Amino acid sequence: MLRIDEKVSVLVNQLGEPIGFSWRGASYLVNSKPVRWFARKQWWVDAARVQRGIGAGVLEVEMWRLQASRSESDRAQFELIHNAQSNSWQLARIFN
């Protein structure tokens, strides 16, 4: 596993599922149905920067795990984080 934590541009289908993304100048195509779940943020890191009383979005993060590739030979598993409030995406991890 390789931890990345970099912003990426993501294309989604009508259901909001990732179907492709761009990272470091390369385009990746999702090869399997992505899996979505919610996880707890590292609130002890973010807590000092969060305004009081803004809700559960402070504690939970939307996660996606998917298989994607640039070509047939370099398929890998990726973990993306989606921030619904800002509609931004981050590549969190790569599993080879």
C-alpha positions in Angstrom: 0.0 0.0 0.0 1.2 3.4 -0.9 -0.3 6.5 0.8 -0.7 9.4 -1.6 -3.1 12.2 -0.3 -3.2 14.2 -3.5 -6.1 16.0 -5.2 -7.5 14.3 -8.3 -10.1 15.2 -11.0 -12.8 12.5 -11.1 -15.5 11.7 -13.6 -18.7 10.2 -12.2 -21.7 8.4 -13.7 -25.4 9.4 -13.1 -25.3 7.6 -9.7 -22.3 9.6 -8.6 -19.9 6.6 -8.8 -16.4 7.3 -10.1 -15.8 6.0 -13.7 -12.4 7.6 -14.3 -9.9 10.1 -12.8 -6.8 12.1 -13.7 -3.7 12.0 -11.5 -0.3 13.5 -12.2 -1.1 14.0 -15.9 -2.4 10.5 -16.5 -5.9 9.3 -17.1 -7.2 6.2 -15.4 -10.3 4.2 -16.3 -12.3 2.4 -13.6 -12.5 -1.3 -14.5 -14.9 -2.6 -11.8 -17.9 -1.4 -9.8 -16.5 0.9 -7.1 -17.3 0.2 -3.5 -18.5 3.1 -1.3 -18.4 3.5 2.5 -18.2 6.1 5.1 -15.3 6.3 7.6 -14.4 8.6 10.5 -12.0 11.4 9.8 -9.0 12.0 12.0 -11.0 14.5 14.0 -8.2 15.1 16.4 -6.2 16.6 13.4 -9.1 18.6 11.9 -10.9 19.7 15.1 -8.8 22.8 15.7 -9.8 24.1 12.2 -13.5 23.3 12.4 -16.2 25.7 13.3 -18.4 24.6 16.2 -21.8 23.0 15.5 -21.5 22.4 11.8 -22.7 18.7 12.0 -21.7 15.1 11.2 -19.9 16.1 8.0 -17.0 17.1 10.3 -16.5 13.5 11.5 -17.4 11.4 8.4 -15.7 11.1 5.1 -17.0 9.4 1.9 -14.6 6.7 0.7 -14.4 4.8 -2.6 -12.3 1.8 -3.4 -12.0 0.8 -7.1 -9.8 -0.9 -9.7 -8.5 1.3 -12.4 -5.8 1.4 -15.0 -4.1 3.5 -17.7 -3.6 0.4 -19.8 -4.3 -3.3 -19.5 -0.9 -4.0 -18.0 -0.9 -1.6 -15.0 -4.2 -2.3 -13.2 -4.2 -1.4 -9.5 -6.6 -0.8 -6.7 -7.2 2.8 -5.6 -8.9 4.5 -2.6 -10.5 7.9 -3.2 -12.0 10.3 -0.7 -14.9 12.5 -1.8 -15.7 15.8 0.0 -19.4 16.3 -0.9 -19.5 19.8 0.5 -16.8 21.1 -1.9 -17.3 18.3 -4.5 -13.5 17.7 -4.4 -11.7 14.4 -4.6 -8.5 13.1 -3.2 -6.4 10.0 -4.0 -5.7 8.5 -0.6 -4.0 5.2 -1.3 -2.8 2.8 -4.0 -2.8 -1.0 -3.5 -0.6 -2.9 -5.9 
